[in-house]
Amino acid sequence: MCRNIRTLHNFEPHATSEEVHAAALQYVRKISGSTKPSKANQDAFDDAVHEIAHITQHLLDALVTHAPPKDRDEEAAKGRGRAAVRYGAA
């Protein structure tokens, strides 16, 4: 479930609000053990996603690095290479 959470820091262009929200959603799903909460828990679930996305954005804005920004396409290619080694090329 949480394999979908990706590193969001030090990319050019910066992480979008959609990427931050997606990471927060995956985190809340993992912690709650539910991909789709019941109606009784929907508000708490949505509030948690909103709050975690908000604080995640603050974290990303505050982090400092001297490393050059990573390229999304290069990192994706590296990930595909690791997957090919791990699972075998299709």
PyMOL commands that set and color helices and strands:
alter all, ss='L'
color gray80, all
select helices_A, chain A and resi 2-4+17-32+42-62+72-87
alter helices_A, ss='H'
color red, helices_A
select strands_A, chain A and resi 11-12+70-71
alter strands_A, ss='S'
color yellow, strands_A
deselect
rebuild
show_as cartoon
